[in-house]
Amino acid sequence: MSQQIKSIIFQLGNDQLTPKATYYPNELKKFNFSTFYFSEDRSGQSADTIEKENLDAVIAPKNLINRWYKLFVYFIQKRPVSVELYLSQRPWHLFYYYLLARIFDANIVIWCRGELRNYNIHHPLRRFVNRFLLKYADKILLRELYMKDILLEEKIYRPEHTLFFPNAIPISDISIKSKNRPKKVLFLNSFKGFRNIELIIEAAEVLHKRYPDLRYDLVGSTLDNQGYSPSKKDYELMLRNMVSDRNLDSVVRFYPFSSDRFKYFEDALAFILPADIVFCNYTLLEAMSQKIPAIVANTEGANLIVDDGLTGFIVERDASSIADAIERLYLNESLREKMGCKSREKIIKDYNVSSRAQILAQIYRDA
């Protein structure tokens, strides 16, 4: 197989490149597929990812004519067999990507992510283009449970072309844990309102007097990054004001959005995600793979990842329930260790990217 000419996949439409964008492509190399990335860099992290991961990748020029011309040349040079299309860029760019794929006879596989959640509140032009793409792509891969309902409501669900294909991760070695007792509760995701980060701050206030050494790291701030802001500025300012008003500045700390997740896992006693949507969060999977018990909100699909009482806790979306779960893990080291081991086993069994890559390779061959 290694002597065969590799089939090339173009990954188009991403607003940034972080390591998770490479998870499936890295596994597809085993099946004779290579990936070329043509992405924007709204977060400022794409260039760093390209260098660290040694990717065959280009950051898309901002100038429209330059962007379109360069991509046309790449199509001529590389002749992709498939285009992996994400819906995070401007509709005119996405429509152009579609046209190039058709001109060069490349299959189009759309990966549906969070963009689909806001389908009904998008600009009419964006809705029109997304609708067109979802109707005429060769294959639609849904990453979240709610997505099928949206497609059904919009009468663009095509069962013969649509497949549920959730996130998965590579299983890495365990990061070196702190020799001291873990004292950190970790939230690590972009600061979007539906993730209910304010509940973590309220839980911290509940616990602070009893356990003043507990720390709460909130990783995902984009307040100082004008080029990349997946959440509203007002929401993050509200969170920071909550911390200040409750005199929690010494224990609740904000950190910038980062693709270097594993350094934050090293001394965490729990990973917390009190969001309206839990399934199938990448960083949740990664934290559990590092033997970190999870505390997640009781929402659709949460039980598909977290086994309540076994790999973590599924709690109601209120500060008291979250605080109780944190307290149980903080006080009971043996429970924490047991849950951590079961968490890693769960991810290896059900969300291991290597076990799903063969199915994905067949999708690209058949699309």
Residue frames relative to the residue before (quaternion, step in Angstrom):
aa qw qx qy qz dx dy dz
M 1.0000 0.0000 0.0000 0.0000 0.00 0.00 0.00
S 0.6388 0.5623 -0.3246 0.4128 3.56 1.02 -0.81
Q 0.6708 0.4940 -0.2960 0.4673 3.60 1.22 -0.46
Q 0.5351 0.6264 -0.4078 0.3936 3.59 1.23 -0.16
I 0.5326 -0.5779 0.4930 0.3734 3.55 -1.25 0.40
K 0.4138 -0.7341 0.4807 0.2424 3.56 -0.74 1.04
S 0.3841 -0.6720 0.5823 0.2487 3.53 -1.17 0.69
I 0.2786 -0.7929 0.5267 0.1274 3.56 -0.85 1.00
I 0.1668 -0.7447 0.6414 0.0787 3.52 -1.07 0.93
F 0.2407 -0.7349 0.6134 0.1602 3.58 -1.01 0.84
Q 0.1660 -0.7521 0.6281 0.1111 3.58 -0.89 0.94
L 0.0317 0.8228 -0.5566 0.1100 3.55 -0.40 1.31
G 0.7476 0.4517 -0.2979 0.3851 3.54 -1.23 0.54
N 0.5075 0.6414 -0.4375 0.3737 3.60 1.22 -0.03
D 0.3930 -0.7086 0.5294 0.2512 3.58 -1.10 0.66
Q 0.7829 0.0062 -0.0216 0.6217 3.57 1.30 -0.18
L 0.3154 -0.7125 0.5876 0.2183 3.53 -1.31 0.34
T 0.0507 0.7444 -0.6638 0.0506 3.53 -0.78 1.10
P 0.7261 -0.4560 0.2606 0.4437 3.63 -1.14 0.34
K 0.6177 0.5709 -0.3691 0.3953 3.62 1.00 -0.67
A 0.5828 0.5823 -0.3708 0.4286 3.60 1.19 -0.46
T 0.6971 0.4732 -0.2585 0.4725 3.58 1.25 -0.39
Y 0.4424 0.7402 -0.4446 0.2423 3.60 1.21 -0.28
Y 0.7337 0.3894 -0.2368 0.5039 3.57 0.71 -1.03
P 0.6374 0.5304 -0.3536 0.4328 3.66 0.86 -0.77
N 0.6343 0.5282 -0.3430 0.4483 3.60 0.97 -0.75
E 0.6765 0.4727 -0.2910 0.4840 3.58 1.01 -0.75
L 0.6280 0.5597 -0.3359 0.4237 3.58 1.07 -0.69
K 0.5032 0.6437 -0.4253 0.3894 3.58 1.23 -0.33
K 0.6203 0.5608 -0.3357 0.4337 3.58 1.11 -0.69
F 0.7280 0.3859 -0.2137 0.5247 3.57 1.25 -0.45
N 0.6077 -0.6279 0.3133 0.3718 3.53 1.26 0.64
F 0.5246 0.5688 -0.4515 0.4443 3.57 1.10 0.77
S 0.0935 -0.7547 0.6440 0.0834 3.55 -1.07 0.75
T 0.2865 -0.7818 0.5388 0.1284 3.58 -1.11 0.66
F 0.1570 -0.7386 0.6502 0.0842 3.51 -1.10 0.88
Y 0.2141 -0.7989 0.5566 0.0775 3.57 -0.78 1.10
F 0.0140 -0.7576 0.6524 -0.0168 3.56 -0.95 0.98
S 0.1607 0.8378 -0.4796 0.2054 3.52 0.08 1.34
E 0.4759 -0.5989 0.5485 0.3376 3.51 -1.31 0.34
D 0.2741 -0.7506 0.5758 0.1727 3.56 -1.32 0.06
R 0.0321 0.8549 -0.5161 0.0410 3.56 0.69 1.07
S 0.7074 0.4520 -0.2670 0.4734 3.59 1.09 -0.61
G 0.4628 -0.6702 0.4538 0.3616 3.59 1.20 -0.39
Q 0.6180 0.5803 -0.3369 0.4096 3.59 1.26 0.10
S 0.4800 0.6953 -0.4382 0.3068 3.60 1.20 -0.25
A 0.6583 0.5162 -0.3184 0.4459 3.57 0.87 -0.93
D 0.6466 0.5175 -0.3121 0.4655 3.56 1.00 -0.82
T 0.6569 0.5036 -0.3089 0.4685 3.59 0.96 -0.84
I 0.6261 0.5445 -0.3342 0.4470 3.58 0.97 -0.84
E 0.6889 0.4780 -0.2793 0.4679 3.56 0.94 -0.91
K 0.6970 0.4838 -0.2842 0.4465 3.59 0.81 -0.99
E 0.7523 0.3887 -0.2020 0.4922 3.57 0.97 -0.88
N 0.3301 -0.7689 0.4818 0.2605 3.58 1.34 -0.11
L 0.2018 0.8303 -0.4879 0.1783 3.55 0.89 1.03
D 0.4056 -0.6103 0.6095 0.3027 3.50 -1.33 0.43
A 0.3169 0.7741 -0.4508 0.3117 3.54 0.21 1.30
V 0.1257 -0.7576 0.6375 0.0624 3.51 -1.31 0.56
I 0.3567 -0.6886 0.5821 0.2444 3.56 -1.05 0.75
A 0.4649 -0.7175 0.4460 0.2649 3.57 -0.63 1.13
P 0.4652 -0.6710 0.4966 0.2946 3.62 -0.85 0.91
K 0.5073 -0.6560 0.4652 0.3094 3.56 -1.09 0.66
N 0.6172 0.5382 -0.3444 0.4591 3.57 1.10 -0.65
L 0.4882 -0.7154 0.4152 0.2784 3.56 -0.63 1.15
I 0.6865 0.4814 -0.3033 0.4528 3.60 0.79 -0.96
N 0.6487 0.5155 -0.3112 0.4654 3.56 0.97 -0.87
R 0.6451 0.5275 -0.3134 0.4554 3.57 0.98 -0.88
W 0.7044 0.4700 -0.2760 0.4547 3.56 0.76 -1.03
Y 0.6490 0.5180 -0.3235 0.4536 3.57 0.96 -0.81
K 0.6743 0.4989 -0.3055 0.4506 3.58 0.85 -0.95
L 0.6668 0.4908 -0.3212 0.4596 3.59 0.90 -0.82
F 0.6010 0.5511 -0.3544 0.4577 3.58 1.05 -0.70
V 0.6518 0.5073 -0.3068 0.4729 3.59 0.96 -0.87
Y 0.6475 0.5127 -0.3274 0.4591 3.60 0.96 -0.81
F 0.6156 0.5317 -0.3485 0.4657 3.59 1.04 -0.67
I 0.6494 0.5119 -0.3129 0.4673 3.57 0.97 -0.84
Q 0.7134 0.4771 -0.2581 0.4437 3.55 0.88 -0.98
K 0.8106 0.3394 -0.1393 0.4565 3.57 0.80 -1.04
R 0.1717 -0.8363 0.5056 0.1244 3.61 1.18 -0.48
P 0.0295 -0.8371 0.5463 0.0005 3.60 0.46 1.14
V 0.3985 -0.6901 0.5452 0.2603 3.56 -1.16 0.61
S 0.7918 0.1004 -0.0461 0.6007 3.58 1.19 -0.54
V 0.2171 -0.7244 0.6360 0.1540 3.51 -1.30 0.52
E 0.2165 -0.7496 0.6177 0.0985 3.53 -0.80 1.13
L 0.0754 -0.8618 0.5011 -0.0236 3.55 -0.17 1.31
Y 0.1269 -0.7594 0.6362 0.0494 3.54 -0.96 1.02
L 0.4232 -0.7577 0.4571 0.1942 3.56 -1.05 0.79
S 0.4364 0.7464 -0.4219 0.2729 3.59 1.13 0.53
Q 0.6610 0.5041 -0.3196 0.4547 3.61 1.20 -0.02
R 0.7340 -0.4192 0.2949 0.4455 3.54 -1.33 0.16
P 0.5975 -0.6206 0.3650 0.3531 3.58 -0.96 0.81
W 0.6451 0.5174 -0.3441 0.4447 3.61 1.00 -0.70
H 0.6094 0.5229 -0.3570 0.4773 3.60 1.11 -0.59
L 0.6716 0.5106 -0.3039 0.4426 3.57 0.86 -0.97
F 0.6507 0.5050 -0.3228 0.4662 3.58 0.98 -0.82
Y 0.6312 0.5213 -0.3275 0.4719 3.59 1.04 -0.72
Y 0.6265 0.5264 -0.3377 0.4652 3.59 0.98 -0.79
Y 0.6346 0.5315 -0.3228 0.4589 3.55 1.01 -0.84
L 0.6670 0.5072 -0.3072 0.4512 3.58 0.87 -0.94
L 0.6460 0.5136 -0.3275 0.4601 3.59 0.94 -0.85
A 0.6390 0.5295 -0.3323 0.4482 3.57 0.94 -0.85
R 0.6752 0.4817 -0.2969 0.4733 3.58 0.94 -0.84
I 0.6374 0.5334 -0.3334 0.4450 3.59 0.93 -0.83
F 0.7670 0.3447 -0.1746 0.5123 3.57 0.99 -0.90
D 0.4764 -0.7268 0.4040 0.2857 3.55 1.28 0.46
A 0.3820 0.6966 -0.5068 0.3346 3.58 0.94 0.94
N 0.4888 -0.6446 0.5015 0.3067 3.56 -1.02 0.76
I 0.2527 -0.7629 0.5784 0.1399 3.57 -1.13 0.66
V 0.0304 -0.7811 0.6228 -0.0347 3.54 -0.71 1.19
I 0.1704 -0.7975 0.5738 0.0758 3.59 -0.55 1.16
W 0.2049 -0.7403 0.6305 0.1120 3.53 -0.94 1.01
C 0.2157 -0.7899 0.5638 0.1080 3.59 -0.54 1.15
R 0.0322 -0.7849 0.6182 -0.0264 3.54 -0.81 1.10
G 0.8382 -0.2192 0.1478 0.4769 3.55 -1.16 -0.60
E 0.5190 0.6511 -0.4233 0.3571 3.61 1.16 -0.42
L 0.6397 0.5490 -0.3280 0.4265 3.57 1.05 -0.72
R 0.5669 0.6174 -0.3820 0.3894 3.58 1.15 -0.60
N 0.7533 0.3690 -0.1897 0.5103 3.59 1.07 -0.76
Y 0.1989 0.8367 -0.4959 0.1204 3.57 1.24 0.38
N 0.7498 0.4462 -0.2355 0.4280 3.58 0.77 -1.02
I 0.7140 0.4033 -0.2732 0.5030 3.61 1.19 -0.19
H 0.4425 0.6806 -0.4648 0.3535 3.58 1.25 0.15
H 0.6489 -0.4780 0.4208 0.4163 3.53 -1.35 0.31
P 0.6105 -0.5919 0.3768 0.3674 3.63 -0.98 0.77
L 0.6356 0.5233 -0.3406 0.4540 3.61 1.01 -0.72
R 0.6560 0.4998 -0.3136 0.4707 3.55 0.96 -0.83
R 0.6349 0.5234 -0.3267 0.4649 3.60 0.98 -0.81
F 0.6451 0.5338 -0.3191 0.4439 3.56 0.96 -0.89
V 0.6973 0.4618 -0.2772 0.4730 3.59 0.83 -0.97
N 0.6462 0.5125 -0.3284 0.4603 3.59 0.93 -0.84
R 0.6342 0.5292 -0.3260 0.4599 3.56 1.00 -0.83
F 0.6448 0.5214 -0.3124 0.4634 3.56 0.95 -0.90
L 0.6799 0.4968 -0.2937 0.4524 3.58 0.84 -0.97
L 0.6861 0.4875 -0.2862 0.4579 3.57 0.93 -0.89
K 0.6518 0.5133 -0.3155 0.4606 3.58 1.16 -0.50
Y 0.8179 0.3026 -0.1124 0.4763 3.56 1.02 -0.80
A 0.4425 0.6633 -0.4831 0.3616 3.60 1.20 0.15
D 0.5657 -0.6207 0.4276 0.3343 3.55 -1.19 0.53
K 0.7932 -0.0030 0.0204 0.6087 3.58 1.10 -0.65
I 0.1645 -0.7547 0.6294 0.0858 3.56 -1.12 0.81
L 0.1134 -0.7883 0.6034 0.0408 3.57 -0.77 1.07
L 0.1988 -0.7995 0.5623 0.0714 3.58 -0.60 1.20
R 0.2471 -0.8007 0.5324 0.1198 3.56 -0.78 1.02
E 0.7683 0.3121 -0.1621 0.5349 3.58 1.17 -0.47
L 0.6194 -0.6001 0.3751 0.3397 3.56 -1.17 0.67
Y 0.6867 0.5188 -0.2885 0.4195 3.59 0.99 -0.81
M 0.5419 0.6924 -0.3825 0.2838 3.58 1.18 -0.51
K 0.6057 0.5589 -0.3645 0.4334 3.58 1.01 -0.71
D 0.6406 0.5366 -0.3296 0.4393 3.60 0.96 -0.83
I 0.6382 0.5228 -0.3287 0.4597 3.59 1.02 -0.79
L 0.6665 0.4947 -0.3019 0.4689 3.57 0.91 -0.88
L 0.6373 0.5195 -0.3271 0.4658 3.59 1.04 -0.74
E 0.6502 0.5251 -0.3132 0.4510 3.58 0.94 -0.89
E 0.7288 0.4185 -0.2254 0.4928 3.56 1.05 -0.84
K 0.4010 -0.7485 0.4401 0.2919 3.58 1.38 0.06
I 0.5544 0.5702 -0.4190 0.4381 3.55 0.99 0.88
Y 0.4193 0.6862 -0.4864 0.3415 3.56 1.18 0.48
R 0.0530 -0.7917 0.6085 -0.0148 3.56 -0.75 1.10
P 0.3016 -0.8143 0.4591 0.1875 3.60 0.03 1.24
E 0.6635 0.5171 -0.3201 0.4358 3.60 1.01 -0.69
H 0.7376 0.3773 -0.2129 0.5179 3.58 1.24 -0.38
T 0.6919 0.4918 -0.2470 0.4673 3.60 1.26 -0.19
L 0.0160 -0.8015 0.5961 -0.0444 3.53 -0.95 0.96
F 0.3893 -0.6814 0.5668 0.2510 3.56 -1.06 0.79
F 0.0983 0.8033 -0.5707 0.1392 3.57 -0.56 1.20
P 0.1474 -0.8564 0.4892 0.0748 3.60 0.24 1.27
N 0.6800 -0.4642 0.3797 0.4218 3.52 -1.36 0.19
A 0.0129 0.7553 -0.6552 -0.0127 3.51 -1.29 0.49
I 0.2565 -0.7871 0.5491 0.1148 3.57 -1.17 0.48
P 0.5021 -0.5851 0.5173 0.3714 3.56 -1.25 0.31
I 0.3680 -0.7275 0.5348 0.2219 3.57 -1.01 0.77
S 0.1039 -0.8143 0.5710 0.0116 3.56 -0.48 1.23
D 0.6611 -0.4720 0.3903 0.4333 3.54 -1.33 0.12
I 0.5849 -0.5723 0.4428 0.3664 3.56 -1.25 0.43
S 0.4515 -0.6631 0.5259 0.2828 3.58 -0.95 0.89
I 0.5758 -0.5851 0.4380 0.3664 3.56 -1.15 0.60
K 0.2760 -0.7789 0.5441 0.1453 3.56 -0.68 1.10
S 0.5888 -0.5616 0.4480 0.3703 3.53 -1.20 0.53
K 0.4725 -0.6752 0.4887 0.2866 3.57 -1.00 0.80
N 0.6383 0.5041 -0.3243 0.4830 3.54 1.20 -0.45
R 0.6551 -0.5052 0.3818 0.4122 3.55 -1.26 0.33
P 0.4656 -0.6840 0.4729 0.3029 3.63 -0.72 0.98
K 0.0588 -0.8133 0.5788 -0.0042 3.55 -0.94 0.92
K 0.6168 0.5774 -0.3137 0.4334 3.54 1.27 0.29
V 0.1962 -0.7238 0.6529 0.1065 3.53 -1.04 0.94
L 0.1701 -0.8401 0.5140 0.0333 3.56 -0.68 1.12
F 0.0381 -0.7096 0.7025 0.0395 3.50 -1.12 0.91
L 0.0753 0.8035 -0.5837 0.0897 3.59 -0.73 1.03
N 0.4584 0.5985 -0.5207 0.4007 3.52 -0.13 1.42
S 0.6120 -0.5076 0.4118 0.4452 3.58 -1.19 0.17
F 0.5153 -0.6818 0.4436 0.2699 3.56 -1.10 0.79
K 0.1551 0.7871 -0.5753 0.1596 3.57 0.29 1.26
G 0.6201 -0.6160 0.3453 0.3417 3.55 -0.97 0.89
F 0.6650 0.5262 -0.3223 0.4207 3.59 0.97 -0.78
R 0.6047 0.5526 -0.3622 0.4448 3.60 1.27 -0.09
N 0.3500 -0.8099 0.4421 0.1618 3.59 1.32 0.20
I 0.1088 0.8384 -0.5246 0.1003 3.59 0.92 0.90
E 0.5479 0.6239 -0.3946 0.3936 3.59 1.14 -0.51
L 0.6077 0.5638 -0.3588 0.4291 3.61 1.11 -0.57
I 0.6020 0.5415 -0.3560 0.4665 3.59 1.13 -0.59
I 0.6544 0.5065 -0.3088 0.4690 3.56 0.98 -0.85
E 0.6487 0.5037 -0.3176 0.4739 3.57 0.99 -0.79
A 0.6417 0.5053 -0.3243 0.4772 3.61 1.03 -0.73
A 0.6138 0.5466 -0.3419 0.4556 3.58 1.06 -0.74
E 0.6377 0.5176 -0.3261 0.4681 3.58 1.03 -0.76
V 0.6300 0.5394 -0.3281 0.4522 3.58 1.01 -0.80
L 0.7677 0.4081 -0.1898 0.4561 3.57 0.89 -0.98
H 0.5301 0.7035 -0.3966 0.2585 3.58 1.11 -0.62
K 0.6797 0.4912 -0.3118 0.4467 3.60 0.86 -0.84
R 0.6868 0.4778 -0.2808 0.4703 3.59 1.04 -0.75
Y 0.8062 0.1084 -0.0139 0.5814 3.57 0.97 -0.87
P 0.0936 -0.8607 0.4984 0.0454 3.59 0.42 1.21
D 0.6382 0.5338 -0.3421 0.4367 3.62 1.21 -0.30
L 0.4981 0.6440 -0.4383 0.3809 3.62 1.23 -0.10
R 0.1511 -0.7821 0.6014 0.0616 3.55 -1.04 0.89
Y 0.1886 -0.7716 0.6022 0.0803 3.53 -1.20 0.64
D 0.1066 -0.8093 0.5772 0.0215 3.58 -0.40 1.24
L 0.1077 -0.7780 0.6185 0.0231 3.56 -0.72 1.14
V 0.0354 -0.8301 0.5539 -0.0539 3.54 -0.17 1.34
G 0.5934 0.5694 -0.4123 0.3921 3.58 -0.68 1.08
S 0.3661 0.7578 -0.4723 0.2620 3.57 1.28 0.19
T 0.0564 -0.7733 0.6299 0.0456 3.56 -1.11 0.78
L 0.2726 0.8047 -0.4914 0.1912 3.56 1.24 0.37
D 0.7616 0.3451 -0.1849 0.5163 3.58 1.04 -0.77
N 0.6228 0.4995 -0.3439 0.4943 3.57 1.26 0.27
Q 0.2145 -0.8326 0.4996 0.1063 3.55 0.01 1.30
G 0.6627 0.5354 -0.3057 0.4251 3.57 1.14 -0.56
Y 0.7916 0.1924 -0.0959 0.5719 3.57 1.18 -0.43
S 0.1990 0.7807 -0.5643 0.1800 3.55 -0.44 1.17
P 0.1204 -0.8368 0.5317 0.0496 3.60 0.14 1.26
S 0.7405 0.2996 -0.2063 0.5651 3.57 1.24 -0.27
K 0.6082 -0.5677 0.4075 0.3765 3.53 -1.25 0.34
K 0.5623 -0.6206 0.4388 0.3258 3.54 -1.02 0.87
D 0.6314 0.5555 -0.3346 0.4252 3.58 0.97 -0.84
Y 0.6337 0.5385 -0.3402 0.4390 3.59 1.04 -0.73
E 0.6847 0.4629 -0.3039 0.4739 3.58 0.84 -0.85
L 0.6234 0.5248 -0.3483 0.4633 3.60 0.99 -0.70
M 0.6146 0.5379 -0.3380 0.4676 3.58 1.06 -0.73
L 0.6481 0.5157 -0.3185 0.4611 3.59 0.95 -0.86
R 0.6764 0.4908 -0.2962 0.4623 3.57 0.88 -0.90
N 0.6375 0.5137 -0.3247 0.4736 3.58 1.04 -0.71
M 0.6015 0.5548 -0.3521 0.4543 3.58 1.05 -0.71
V 0.6627 0.5068 -0.3010 0.4619 3.56 0.89 -0.93
S 0.6777 0.4928 -0.2856 0.4651 3.56 0.92 -0.92
D 0.6721 0.5132 -0.2973 0.4433 3.60 0.88 -0.93
R 0.7309 0.4063 -0.2254 0.5000 3.59 1.13 -0.67
N 0.4264 -0.7316 0.4341 0.3074 3.57 1.35 0.19
L 0.4201 0.7123 -0.4518 0.3347 3.55 0.97 0.92
D 0.3109 0.7992 -0.4764 0.1941 3.59 1.27 0.21
S 0.6683 0.5189 -0.3103 0.4334 3.60 1.06 -0.64
V 0.7740 0.3441 -0.1848 0.4984 3.61 1.16 -0.43
V 0.7128 0.3447 -0.2428 0.5605 3.61 1.16 -0.47
R 0.0223 -0.8321 0.5513 -0.0556 3.54 -0.51 1.21
F 0.2945 -0.7511 0.5734 0.1427 3.52 -1.08 0.88
Y 0.0546 -0.7860 0.6157 0.0087 3.55 -1.02 0.87
P 0.5799 -0.6161 0.4013 0.3508 3.60 -1.07 0.67
F 0.6338 -0.4857 0.4451 0.4053 3.53 -1.31 0.44
S 0.0506 0.8172 -0.5654 0.0998 3.56 -0.79 1.02
S 0.3638 -0.7033 0.5624 0.2380 3.54 -1.16 0.67
D 0.5923 0.5513 -0.3637 0.4614 3.59 1.29 -0.13
R 0.0431 -0.8703 0.4906 0.0025 3.54 0.53 1.24
F 0.6724 0.5843 -0.3187 0.3240 3.53 0.84 -1.01
K 0.5909 0.5659 -0.3902 0.4221 3.60 1.07 -0.46
Y 0.6596 0.4955 -0.3098 0.4727 3.59 1.17 -0.51
F 0.6041 0.5801 -0.3521 0.4178 3.59 1.20 -0.39
E 0.5422 0.7118 -0.3811 0.2327 3.56 1.08 -0.76
D 0.8268 0.1421 -0.0626 0.5407 3.62 0.88 -0.79
A 0.3802 0.7245 -0.4868 0.3060 3.58 1.09 0.71
L 0.3060 -0.7457 0.5602 0.1910 3.58 -0.96 0.83
A 0.7945 0.0196 -0.0100 0.6069 3.58 1.23 -0.41
F 0.2536 -0.7082 0.6344 0.1778 3.52 -1.26 0.59
I 0.1272 -0.8376 0.5310 0.0166 3.55 -0.67 1.09
L 0.0596 0.7852 -0.6107 0.0835 3.55 -0.95 0.97
P 0.0139 -0.8403 0.5414 -0.0234 3.61 0.16 1.27
A 0.2762 0.8310 -0.4420 0.1944 3.55 1.13 0.72
D 0.5911 -0.5474 0.4561 0.3781 3.52 -1.34 0.30
I 0.7525 0.2053 -0.1220 0.6137 3.57 1.25 -0.57
V 0.1134 -0.8093 0.5761 0.0164 3.56 -0.57 1.21
F 0.7071 0.4202 -0.2437 0.5139 3.55 0.96 -0.92
C 0.7635 -0.3687 -0.5275 -0.0531 1.67 -1.63 1.93
N 0.1442 -0.8638 0.4808 0.0439 3.53 0.46 1.35
Y 0.5066 -0.6879 0.4361 0.2828 3.56 -0.74 1.12
T 0.7238 0.4567 -0.2717 0.4401 3.56 0.71 -1.05
L 0.5650 0.5635 -0.3767 0.4705 3.57 1.17 -0.50
L 0.6561 0.5004 -0.3092 0.4728 3.59 0.89 -0.90
E 0.6742 0.5036 -0.2990 0.4500 3.57 0.91 -0.91
A 0.6444 0.5175 -0.3253 0.4594 3.57 0.96 -0.83
M 0.6695 0.4899 -0.3018 0.4697 3.59 0.90 -0.89
S 0.6328 0.5284 -0.3364 0.4552 3.59 1.06 -0.68
Q 0.6809 0.4495 -0.2701 0.5112 3.57 1.28 -0.40
K 0.5493 -0.6573 0.3563 0.3731 3.57 1.28 0.50
I 0.4550 0.6456 -0.4797 0.3822 3.57 1.03 0.81
P 0.3926 -0.7189 0.5170 0.2485 3.63 -0.59 1.05
A 0.3076 -0.7688 0.5401 0.1507 3.55 -1.08 0.75
I 0.1453 -0.7209 0.6682 0.1123 3.50 -1.27 0.62
V 0.0722 0.8232 -0.5530 0.1067 3.58 -0.39 1.23
A 0.5902 -0.5917 0.4262 0.3463 3.52 -1.27 0.46
N 0.4984 -0.6371 0.5066 0.2984 3.52 -1.20 0.63
T 0.3114 0.7340 -0.5304 0.2880 3.52 0.06 1.35
E 0.7421 -0.4304 0.2655 0.4399 3.58 -1.25 0.31
G 0.8384 0.2053 -0.1659 0.4768 3.56 -0.85 0.99
A 0.4496 0.6987 -0.4621 0.3101 3.60 1.21 -0.17
N 0.6829 0.5031 -0.2808 0.4491 3.57 1.02 -0.84
L 0.5610 0.5839 -0.3956 0.4334 3.59 1.26 -0.12
I 0.7225 0.3671 -0.2269 0.5401 3.56 1.25 -0.38
V 0.7908 0.2297 -0.1026 0.5580 3.57 0.78 -1.06
D 0.2279 -0.7380 0.6216 0.1306 3.54 -0.86 1.03
D 0.3992 -0.7662 0.4493 0.2275 3.56 -0.27 1.30
G 0.8187 0.1919 -0.1798 0.5104 3.54 -0.78 1.11
L 0.7146 0.4167 -0.2487 0.5039 3.59 1.25 -0.23
T 0.8005 0.1452 -0.0734 0.5768 3.60 0.85 -0.94
G 0.7800 -0.1230 0.0912 0.6068 3.56 1.29 -0.05
F 0.5066 -0.6351 0.4832 0.3263 3.54 -1.22 -0.47
I 0.2077 -0.7156 0.6523 0.1388 3.53 -1.12 0.80
V 0.0328 -0.8423 0.5347 -0.0589 3.56 -0.45 1.23
E 0.5684 -0.5529 0.4718 0.3857 3.52 -1.31 0.28
R 0.5263 -0.6541 0.4483 0.3068 3.55 -1.18 0.56
D 0.4984 0.5819 -0.4980 0.4061 3.53 0.35 1.32
A 0.6499 -0.5755 0.3454 0.3566 3.55 -1.15 0.71
S 0.6356 0.5530 -0.3362 0.4210 3.59 0.97 -0.81
S 0.6722 0.4921 -0.2948 0.4681 3.60 0.90 -0.92
I 0.6494 0.5087 -0.3113 0.4718 3.57 0.99 -0.84
A 0.6555 0.5138 -0.3100 0.4585 3.59 0.93 -0.89
D 0.6348 0.5294 -0.3321 0.4543 3.61 0.96 -0.79
A 0.6662 0.4985 -0.3056 0.4629 3.60 0.94 -0.85
I 0.6344 0.5179 -0.3256 0.4725 3.59 0.98 -0.83
E 0.6541 0.5297 -0.3080 0.4436 3.57 0.91 -0.94
R 0.6505 0.5219 -0.3221 0.4480 3.60 0.91 -0.86
L 0.6889 0.4635 -0.2857 0.4784 3.58 0.92 -0.84
Y 0.6427 0.5358 -0.3220 0.4429 3.57 1.01 -0.77
L 0.7475 0.4261 -0.2240 0.4576 3.58 0.90 -0.89
N 0.7679 0.3469 -0.1678 0.5117 3.59 1.12 -0.55
E 0.2322 -0.8172 0.5155 0.1121 3.56 0.00 1.31
S 0.6568 0.5143 -0.3273 0.4438 3.60 0.93 -0.82
L 0.6238 0.5209 -0.3333 0.4779 3.59 1.06 -0.74
R 0.6474 0.5298 -0.3117 0.4506 3.55 0.96 -0.90
E 0.6695 0.4981 -0.2926 0.4669 3.58 0.93 -0.91
K 0.6575 0.5137 -0.3063 0.4582 3.57 0.95 -0.91
M 0.6690 0.4909 -0.2961 0.4731 3.57 0.91 -0.92
G 0.6316 0.5486 -0.3305 0.4370 3.57 1.02 -0.78
C 0.6617 0.4982 -0.2997 0.4733 3.58 0.94 -0.88
K 0.6661 0.4916 -0.3002 0.4738 3.58 0.95 -0.87
S 0.6008 0.5661 -0.3528 0.4405 3.59 1.09 -0.68
R 0.6723 0.4902 -0.2992 0.4671 3.56 0.86 -0.95
E 0.6330 0.5313 -0.3303 0.4559 3.59 0.96 -0.83
K 0.6416 0.5416 -0.3159 0.4419 3.57 0.99 -0.88
I 0.6941 0.4709 -0.2834 0.4650 3.59 0.84 -0.96
I 0.6282 0.5295 -0.3383 0.4589 3.59 0.96 -0.79
K 0.6999 0.4831 -0.2695 0.4518 3.57 0.95 -0.88
D 0.8433 0.2678 -0.0863 0.4580 3.59 0.72 -1.08
Y 0.8113 0.2427 -0.1033 0.5217 3.62 1.07 -0.57
N 0.3397 0.7394 -0.4935 0.3071 3.54 1.08 0.82
V 0.4380 -0.7397 0.4411 0.2577 3.58 -0.52 1.14
S 0.6251 0.5660 -0.3530 0.4053 3.58 1.01 -0.69
S 0.6791 0.4904 -0.2997 0.4566 3.59 1.05 -0.68
R 0.6893 0.4646 -0.2752 0.4830 3.60 1.22 -0.37
A 0.5369 0.6793 -0.3916 0.3114 3.57 1.20 -0.49
Q 0.6145 0.5610 -0.3572 0.4244 3.58 1.02 -0.69
I 0.6358 0.5141 -0.3176 0.4801 3.57 1.04 -0.80
L 0.6611 0.5133 -0.3030 0.4557 3.56 0.96 -0.90
A 0.6246 0.5398 -0.3374 0.4524 3.59 0.98 -0.80
Q 0.6558 0.5011 -0.3110 0.4713 3.56 1.00 -0.77
I 0.5955 0.5592 -0.3524 0.4567 3.58 1.11 -0.69
Y 0.6876 0.4706 -0.2866 0.4728 3.58 0.90 -0.91
R 0.6360 0.5149 -0.3416 0.4622 3.58 1.05 -0.60
D 0.7641 0.4114 -0.1919 0.4584 3.57 0.98 -0.89
A 0.5017 0.7004 -0.4199 0.2853 3.58 1.20 -0.51
